[in-house]
Amino acid sequence: MTKVGLDSIETAKQNGMWSLLDDVEKLIIPEDLRLVLDNTESSMKFFQSQSKSIKKGMLYYVVSAKRIETRKKRTSEIAHLAAKGMRPKQFR
């Protein structure tokens, strides 16, 4: 690997991007999403009933948000629709 490639890896490790998807791959629900899903029993139940690939997609959707406001919007959207037995439109 070239020096530029090794530098990119080191930068990713320093800024957290290197391990960003570790929890997604392990299907670990971030605390902020867990809190909004737990507000309604049917929300968490619906989320947990989804396939691994759908759950990973939704978890990535949350953790990939760059701004706090975007992340809050995404967690709210997932929980609100899950309470109705629906997924966000990009996961249907």
C-alpha positions in Angstrom: 0.0 0.0 0.0 1.2 3.5 -0.7 2.0 6.1 1.9 -1.2 8.0 0.8 -3.3 4.9 1.5 -1.7 4.4 4.9 -2.2 8.0 5.7 -5.9 7.7 4.8 -6.3 4.8 7.1 -4.6 6.6 10.0 -6.9 9.7 9.4 -9.9 7.4 9.4 -8.8 5.8 12.7 -8.3 9.2 14.3 -11.7 10.7 13.2 -13.7 7.6 14.0 -14.6 6.7 10.4 -12.5 3.5 10.5 -14.9 2.0 13.1 -18.1 3.8 12.2 -19.8 0.6 10.9 -18.7 -1.8 13.6 -21.8 -1.3 15.7 -24.0 -1.4 12.5 -22.6 -4.7 11.5 -23.2 -6.0 15.1 -26.8 -4.7 14.9 -26.2 -2.6 18.0 -28.9 0.1 18.3 -27.5 3.5 19.2 -28.8 4.9 22.5 -30.7 7.8 20.9 -32.5 5.5 18.5 -33.2 3.0 21.3 -34.8 5.7 23.4 -37.3 6.9 20.7 -38.1 3.3 19.7 -38.8 2.4 23.4 -41.3 5.2 23.6 -43.8 3.0 21.9 -43.7 -0.8 22.4 -44.9 -1.4 18.9 -42.0 0.7 17.4 -39.3 -1.5 19.0 -41.2 -4.7 18.2 -41.5 -3.7 14.6 -37.9 -2.6 14.3 -36.7 -5.9 15.8 -38.9 -7.9 13.4 -37.1 -6.5 10.3 -34.5 -8.5 8.4 -30.8 -8.0 9.3 -30.2 -6.2 6.0 -33.1 -3.7 6.6 -32.0 -3.1 10.2 -28.4 -2.5 9.1 -29.6 -0.1 6.5 -31.7 1.9 9.0 -28.8 1.8 11.5 -26.4 3.1 8.9 -29.0 5.8 8.0 -28.8 7.0 11.6 -25.0 6.8 12.2 -24.1 8.3 8.8 -25.9 11.6 9.6 -23.3 14.4 9.7 -25.3 16.9 11.7 -27.1 16.4 15.1 -30.3 17.8 13.7 -30.2 15.3 10.8 -29.6 12.4 13.2 -32.6 13.5 15.4 -34.8 13.8 12.3 -33.8 10.3 11.1 -34.3 8.6 14.5 -37.7 10.3 14.9 -38.7 9.2 11.4 -37.8 5.6 12.0 -39.6 5.4 15.3 -42.7 7.3 14.1 -43.1 5.0 11.1 -42.3 1.9 13.0 -45.2 2.7 15.4 -47.4 2.5 12.3 -45.7 -0.7 11.1 -43.9 1.0 8.3 -40.3 1.6 7.2 -38.9 4.9 5.8 -39.6 5.0 2.1 -36.0 4.2 1.1 -36.3 0.9 2.9 -39.6 -0.3 1.5 
